[in-house]
Amino acid sequence: MPKERTNIYITERQKKQLEKRSMEEDLPMAEIIRRALDTYLAWDDPTYHPIPPKPRTKERA
């Protein structure tokens, strides 16, 4: 699914938490934000169904 770039402002604390979770889950911060946004949008709208992300493949050296 195509993605559109946007800018958001977050607090320093939010950024630190995102960086921490990004490292722990081996996911980009943008993916964590997209998932959080999907959860928020689906909270009270039963018609909202996010498209699941494709599994990430990572070559390990």
N, C-alpha and C positions, 0 to 999 in steps of 0.2 A: 504494500500500500504506500503511495507517495506521501511524503511528509512535508510539512511547511515549516519553515524557520520562523521563530518568534522569540521575543526577548521578554523576560520576566525579572522582577526584582524580588530577591529573597534576603532574609536576614543572614548575618554571619553564622549564627547558630544553625539555621536550616541548611546552609551550605556545608558546614562541618558534618552534620548528620547525614546529608546526602553523600558526601565523599566517603564517609565511613561505610555506609550501606553499599555503595558502589564497589568498594574494595571487597567487602565480605561476600557479596553476591556475584562478583565478577560481571557486573552490568554497567553500562554507561548511565550517568546521572539522568540523561534525557529519557531513557527507558523507564527508570523508576518514576520520574515525574509523569510520563504518559500513563503508566499503570495507576498511579494515584488519581490522576484526573479521570480516567475511565471509571474507577471505583466511585468517585464523587458524582459523576454524571449519571451513573446507574442507580445511585442511592434511592432516588424517589421517582425514577422514570423506568417503568418496566419494559418500555419499548426500546430502550438504549441497550444495544449489544455490541461491545467492542470487538473488533476483529483481533483474534489472538495473534500475538507476534510469532514470526517464524522462529524455530529453534536456532540458536546461535551455534555456529560451528567455529571451532578455534583450533588452529594447527599448533601443536606443541612441539617444540624443538627438543 
